[in-house]
């Protein structure tokens, strides 16, 4: 969102860091799983799953804002996040999530328990 003021916005800082490949190296490998944010309903579904991963000491992020999927995937690629989790209406209806391996490109619909065992390896 646009704003008025003298401070740079987080989006602009992110874009500069992304464009110039200036992410601090210790933060690039920090996150193992990123939950894509499709909106409030989907985020509410994903937060308990993300909390379970964090409890298991799996470094997990939930993208903070509903943004275009391309932007969120670019963020995951820029930070070398190996797994991305997506949850839409189909996944929520089945009590599952779609797990995308960002290294191989493979994706599959899994239960939260399956997700835990896959990303823990």
C-alpha positions as CSV (number, residue, x, y, z in Angstrom):
1,X,0.0,0.0,0.0
2,X,1.2,3.5,-0.7
3,X,1.9,5.8,2.2
4,X,3.2,9.2,3.0
5,X,6.3,9.8,5.1
6,X,10.0,9.8,5.1
7,X,10.7,6.1,5.9
8,X,11.3,3.5,3.3
9,X,8.6,0.8,3.2
10,X,9.3,-2.8,3.9
11,X,8.2,-3.7,0.3
12,X,10.7,-1.3,-1.1
13,X,13.5,-2.6,1.1
14,X,12.6,-6.2,0.2
15,X,12.7,-5.3,-3.5
16,X,16.1,-3.6,-3.3
17,X,17.5,-6.5,-1.3
18,X,16.0,-9.0,-3.8
19,X,17.2,-7.1,-6.9
20,X,20.7,-6.5,-5.6
21,X,21.0,-10.0,-3.9
22,X,21.9,-8.4,-0.6
23,X,20.2,-10.7,1.9
24,X,22.5,-11.4,4.8
25,X,23.8,-14.9,4.3
26,X,22.8,-16.0,7.8
27,X,19.2,-15.1,7.2
28,X,18.9,-16.7,3.7
29,X,19.1,-20.3,5.0
30,X,17.1,-19.6,8.2
31,X,13.6,-20.6,7.0
32,X,12.8,-24.2,5.9
33,X,9.1,-23.8,5.2
34,X,7.1,-20.9,3.9
35,X,3.3,-20.8,4.1
36,X,1.8,-18.9,1.1
37,X,-0.8,-16.3,2.2
38,X,-4.0,-16.4,0.2
39,X,-6.1,-14.5,2.7
40,X,-7.5,-14.4,6.2
41,X,-9.4,-17.7,6.0
42,X,-6.5,-19.6,4.6
43,X,-4.0,-18.0,7.0
44,X,-6.3,-19.0,9.9
45,X,-6.2,-22.6,8.6
46,X,-2.4,-22.6,8.2
47,X,-1.4,-20.9,11.5
48,X,-1.9,-24.0,13.7
49,X,0.0,-26.1,11.3
50,X,2.8,-23.6,11.2
51,X,2.8,-23.6,15.0
52,X,3.2,-27.4,15.1
53,X,6.2,-27.1,12.8
54,X,7.8,-24.4,15.0
55,X,7.2,-26.6,18.1
56,X,9.1,-29.3,16.3
57,X,11.9,-26.8,15.8
58,X,11.4,-26.5,12.0
59,X,12.1,-23.0,10.9
60,X,8.7,-21.8,9.5
61,X,7.3,-18.5,8.2
62,X,3.9,-17.5,7.2
63,X,4.0,-14.8,4.5
64,X,2.8,-11.7,6.3
65,X,0.4,-10.2,3.7
66,X,-1.9,-11.5,1.1
67,X,0.1,-10.8,-2.1
68,X,0.4,-12.1,-5.6
69,X,1.6,-15.7,-5.6
70,X,4.5,-14.7,-7.9
71,X,5.8,-12.2,-5.3
72,X,5.6,-14.8,-2.5
73,X,7.3,-17.5,-4.6
74,X,10.0,-14.9,-5.6
75,X,10.5,-14.3,-1.8
76,X,10.9,-18.0,-1.2
77,X,13.4,-18.4,-4.0
78,X,15.4,-15.3,-2.9
79,X,15.7,-16.8,0.6
80,X,16.4,-20.3,-0.6
81,X,13.4,-21.7,1.3
82,X,13.3,-25.4,0.3
83,X,9.6,-26.0,0.9
84,X,6.4,-23.9,0.2
85,X,3.0,-24.8,1.6
86,X,-0.2,-23.8,-0.1
87,X,-3.7,-24.2,1.3
88,X,-6.8,-23.2,-0.7
89,X,-10.4,-24.3,-0.6
90,X,-9.7,-27.8,-1.8
91,X,-6.9,-28.5,0.7
92,X,-9.0,-27.1,3.6
93,X,-12.0,-29.2,2.6
94,X,-9.8,-32.3,2.8
95,X,-7.8,-31.3,5.9
96,X,-4.6,-31.2,3.9
97,X,-2.1,-28.8,2.4
98,X,-0.1,-28.8,-0.9
99,X,3.6,-29.1,-0.3
100,X,5.9,-27.8,-3.0
101,X,9.6,-28.8,-3.0
102,X,11.3,-25.7,-4.4
103,X,14.4,-27.6,-5.3
104,X,12.8,-30.4,-7.4
105,X,9.6,-28.6,-8.3
106,X,7.5,-31.6,-7.1
107,X,4.3,-30.9,-5.3
108,X,1.8,-33.1,-3.6
109,X,-1.2,-32.8,-1.3
110,X,-0.3,-34.1,2.2
111,X,-1.8,-34.2,5.7
112,X,-0.2,-32.0,8.4
113,X,1.4,-35.1,9.9
114,X,2.9,-36.1,6.5
115,X,4.1,-32.5,6.1
116,X,6.0,-32.7,9.4
117,X,7.7,-36.0,8.5
118,X,8.7,-34.8,5.0
119,X,10.2,-31.4,6.0
120,X,11.9,-32.8,9.1
121,X,14.2,-35.0,7.1
